[in-house]
Amino acid sequence: MTAAGDLELTVALLKPSRPGNLGAVARAMKNFGVHKLLLIEPKCKPDENEALFRATHAQDILYAAEIAEPGMLARYDLVVGLTGKFGDDYNLPRTPLFPDQLAQRLSTRTGSVCLLFGPEADGLTNDDLKRCDFIVTIPTAPEQPSMNLSHSVAVVLYALQAAALKKPIEERFPLVNASTKAQIKKMIEDVLNQHHFTRETRLETQRVLWRRLVGKSFLTQREAMALMGFLRKISPAASRRTP
């Protein structure tokens, strides 16, 4: 059993700048049986000598790494952002889960999942996090909160591995895919746009909140159909079409 379990798991690094970190990340990935590495706008190359040296017995992951633009994240059923800077109820993009909570939520999930890690120096911005369905943070000591990139990858993959090894055998219900989630988010957006908000910031808060709720919920197909039916009922446009 690997950290990926029944998931199609990808580790994505946004704008990585240190080849040694690429190698160390590849090694950590292979420790937990994860082989798909996505490099988004990298500032260094995965086949540099330092990267290959640090990737002990995991050079194959570096050679197979995919170079991509941020827009490629849309192809995944679920995108999880990793950040060491979390906010409060008023900073919705930075409302996090811990790695064990992530593992619990993914334990009965199938499909493609991307773990997105930010640049070494700055991490993910609020705009980066808005591309994610939800975020995860690793609890660390206040005097030294920032972890090395490869260590962060290892901690998260360990949590997934531990959960996969003790995952109970239970009946599976088919979950919604990225296309259905996008449809639900579009319907929510339509409902929000048909209501008056006194300030644009309040509308944006609602947008972020509902996108995050849909991302966290792991809806089954049956639940998704019920939710879409409800959204049609409360849509003013739909109500006007009802005889």
C-alpha positions as CSV (number, residue, x, y, z in Angstrom):
1,M,0.0,0.0,0.0
2,T,1.3,3.4,-1.0
3,A,0.4,7.0,0.1
4,A,-1.6,7.4,-3.0
5,G,-3.9,4.4,-2.2
6,D,-6.7,4.5,-4.8
7,L,-5.9,8.1,-5.7
8,E,-4.1,9.4,-8.8
9,L,-1.7,11.5,-6.6
10,T,0.5,14.3,-8.0
11,V,3.0,16.5,-6.1
12,A,3.1,19.9,-7.7
13,L,5.8,22.5,-6.9
14,L,5.1,26.1,-7.8
15,K,8.2,28.1,-9.0
16,P,10.8,25.9,-7.3
17,S,14.2,27.6,-7.4
18,R,16.7,25.2,-5.8
19,P,17.7,22.0,-7.6
20,G,18.7,20.3,-4.4
21,N,15.1,20.7,-3.2
22,L,13.8,19.1,-6.3
23,G,16.0,16.0,-5.7
24,A,15.0,15.8,-2.0
25,V,11.3,16.1,-2.9
26,A,11.7,13.3,-5.5
27,R,13.3,11.1,-2.9
28,A,10.6,11.7,-0.4
29,M,7.9,11.0,-3.0
30,K,9.5,7.6,-3.8
31,N,9.7,6.7,-0.1
32,F,5.9,6.8,-0.1
33,G,5.2,5.3,-3.6
34,V,4.2,8.6,-5.3
35,H,5.8,9.1,-8.8
36,K,4.0,12.0,-10.5
37,L,5.9,15.3,-10.1
38,L,4.5,18.5,-11.7
39,L,6.8,21.6,-11.9
40,I,4.9,24.8,-12.4
41,E,7.0,27.6,-13.8
42,P,10.2,26.2,-12.3
43,K,13.2,28.4,-11.8
44,C,15.6,25.5,-12.1
45,K,15.8,22.2,-14.1
46,P,15.0,18.8,-12.7
47,D,18.0,17.2,-14.5
48,E,20.6,19.5,-12.9
49,N,23.5,17.7,-11.1
50,E,22.5,18.8,-7.6
51,A,18.9,17.6,-8.1
52,L,20.0,14.2,-9.4
53,F,22.5,13.8,-6.6
54,R,19.9,14.6,-3.9
55,A,17.3,12.3,-5.4
56,T,18.9,9.1,-4.2
57,H,17.3,6.2,-6.1
58,A,14.6,8.5,-7.3
59,Q,16.1,10.1,-10.4
60,D,13.4,8.5,-12.5
61,I,10.9,10.8,-10.9
62,L,12.9,13.9,-12.0
63,Y,13.4,12.6,-15.5
64,A,9.6,12.1,-15.8
65,A,8.7,15.4,-14.2
66,E,6.2,17.5,-16.2
67,I,6.7,21.2,-16.7
68,A,3.5,23.1,-16.7
69,E,1.6,26.5,-16.3
70,P,-0.7,27.2,-13.4
71,G,-3.7,26.7,-15.6
72,M,-2.9,22.9,-15.7
73,L,-4.2,22.6,-12.1
74,A,-7.8,22.7,-13.5
75,R,-7.4,19.1,-14.8
76,Y,-7.4,17.6,-11.3
77,D,-10.5,16.5,-9.5
78,L,-9.1,18.0,-6.3
79,V,-6.3,20.6,-5.6
80,V,-4.9,20.8,-2.1
81,G,-2.7,23.8,-1.3
82,L,0.0,23.6,1.4
83,T,0.8,26.7,3.5
84,G,2.5,27.6,6.7
85,K,0.6,30.8,7.0
86,F,-3.0,30.3,8.0
87,G,-5.6,32.9,8.9
88,D,-8.9,33.1,10.7
89,D,-12.6,33.1,9.8
90,Y,-12.1,36.4,8.0
91,N,-9.3,35.1,5.8
92,L,-11.2,32.3,4.0
93,P,-8.4,31.4,1.6
94,R,-6.2,30.5,4.6
95,T,-8.6,28.4,6.6
96,P,-6.7,25.1,6.8
97,L,-6.9,21.4,7.7
98,F,-4.0,19.5,9.3
99,P,-2.4,16.6,7.4
100,D,-4.2,13.9,9.4
101,Q,-7.5,15.6,8.6
102,L,-6.6,15.6,4.9
103,A,-5.7,11.9,5.1
104,Q,-9.1,11.1,6.7
105,R,-11.0,13.1,4.0
106,L,-9.1,11.3,1.2
107,S,-9.3,7.9,2.7
108,T,-12.5,7.0,0.8
109,R,-11.8,9.1,-2.2
110,T,-10.9,8.1,-5.7
111,G,-9.8,10.3,-8.7
112,S,-7.0,12.7,-9.3
113,V,-5.6,14.8,-6.4
114,C,-2.8,17.4,-6.7
115,L,-0.8,18.5,-3.7
116,L,0.4,22.0,-4.4
117,F,3.5,23.4,-2.6
118,G,4.6,27.0,-3.0
119,P,8.0,28.6,-3.7
120,E,10.7,28.0,-1.0
121,A,11.0,31.6,0.0
122,D,7.5,32.9,0.0
123,G,5.0,30.0,-0.2
124,L,1.6,30.2,-1.8
125,T,-0.1,33.6,-2.1
126,N,-3.8,34.2,-1.5
127,D,-4.3,34.2,-5.3
128,D,-2.6,30.8,-5.5
129,L,-4.7,29.4,-2.7
130,K,-7.9,30.5,-4.6
131,R,-7.0,27.8,-7.2
132,C,-7.2,25.2,-4.4
133,D,-10.3,23.3,-3.2
134,F,-9.0,23.6,0.3
135,I,-5.6,24.0,2.1
136,V,-3.5,22.1,4.6
137,T,-1.0,23.4,7.1
138,I,1.6,21.4,9.2
139,P,1.6,22.4,12.9
140,T,5.1,23.6,13.8
141,A,6.8,25.5,16.7
142,P,6.2,29.3,16.6
143,E,9.9,30.0,16.9
144,Q,10.7,28.1,13.7
145,P,7.4,27.7,11.8
146,S,8.8,27.3,8.2
147,M,9.8,23.8,7.1
148,N,12.1,22.7,4.3
149,L,10.1,21.9,1.1
150,S,11.0,18.2,1.0
151,H,10.3,17.8,4.7
152,S,6.8,19.3,4.2
153,V,6.2,16.9,1.3
154,A,7.3,14.0,3.4
155,V,5.1,14.9,6.4
156,V,2.0,15.1,4.2
157,L,2.7,11.9,2.3
158,Y,3.4,10.1,5.6
159,A,-0.1,11.1,6.8
160,L,-1.6,9.8,3.6
161,Q,0.4,6.6,3.9
162,A,-0.6,6.0,7.5
163,A,-4.3,6.4,6.7
164,A,-4.0,4.2,3.6
165,L,-2.5,1.4,5.7
166,K,-5.4,1.3,8.2
167,K,-8.2,2.3,5.8
168,P,-11.2,0.1,6.5
169,I,-12.9,-1.9,3.7
170,E,-16.3,-0.3,3.1
171,E,-18.8,0.2,0.4
172,R,-17.8,3.0,-1.9
173,F,-20.2,5.6,-3.4
174,P,-19.2,7.2,-6.6
175,L,-18.0,10.8,-6.0
176,V,-18.3,13.7,-8.3
177,N,-15.5,14.5,-10.7
178,A,-14.0,17.9,-11.6
179,S,-16.5,18.6,-14.4
180,T,-19.5,18.1,-12.0
181,K,-17.9,20.2,-9.3
182,A,-17.3,23.0,-11.9
183,Q,-21.0,22.8,-12.9
184,I,-22.0,23.2,-9.2
185,K,-19.7,26.1,-8.7
186,K,-21.1,27.8,-11.8
187,M,-24.6,27.3,-10.5
188,I,-23.7,28.8,-7.1
189,E,-22.0,31.7,-8.9
190,D,-25.2,32.3,-10.9
191,V,-27.3,32.3,-7.8
192,L,-24.9,34.8,-6.0
193,N,-24.9,37.1,-9.0
194,Q,-28.7,37.3,-9.0
195,H,-28.7,38.7,-5.4
196,H,-27.8,42.2,-4.3
197,F,-24.7,42.6,-2.1
198,T,-23.9,46.0,-0.6
199,R,-20.2,45.7,-1.2
200,E,-18.2,43.7,-3.9
201,T,-16.0,42.3,-1.1
202,R,-19.1,40.6,0.5
203,L,-19.9,39.0,-2.9
204,E,-16.3,37.8,-3.2
205,T,-16.4,36.4,0.3
206,Q,-19.4,34.4,-0.6
207,R,-17.7,33.1,-3.8
208,V,-14.7,31.9,-1.9
209,L,-16.8,30.4,0.9
210,W,-19.0,28.4,-1.4
211,R,-16.1,27.2,-3.6
212,R,-14.3,26.0,-0.5
213,L,-17.4,24.3,0.9
214,V,-17.9,22.4,-2.4
215,G,-14.2,21.4,-2.4
216,K,-14.3,20.1,1.2
217,S,-17.5,18.2,1.0
218,F,-16.5,15.2,-1.2
219,L,-20.0,15.0,-2.7
220,T,-21.4,11.7,-4.0
221,Q,-23.1,11.8,-7.4
222,R,-26.5,11.5,-5.7
223,E,-25.7,14.3,-3.3
224,A,-24.5,16.5,-6.2
225,M,-27.7,15.9,-8.1
226,A,-29.8,16.9,-5.1
227,L,-27.7,20.0,-4.5
228,M,-28.0,21.1,-8.2
229,G,-31.8,20.6,-7.9
230,F,-31.9,22.8,-4.9
231,L,-29.8,25.5,-6.6
232,R,-32.2,25.5,-9.5
233,K,-35.1,25.9,-7.1
234,I,-33.6,29.0,-5.4
235,S,-32.3,30.6,-8.5
236,P,-34.5,33.7,-9.2
237,A,-34.1,33.0,-12.9
238,A,-35.3,29.5,-12.5
239,S,-38.3,30.7,-10.4
240,R,-39.4,33.1,-13.1
241,R,-39.4,30.2,-15.6
242,T,-41.6,28.1,-13.3
243,P,-45.3,28.2,-14.4
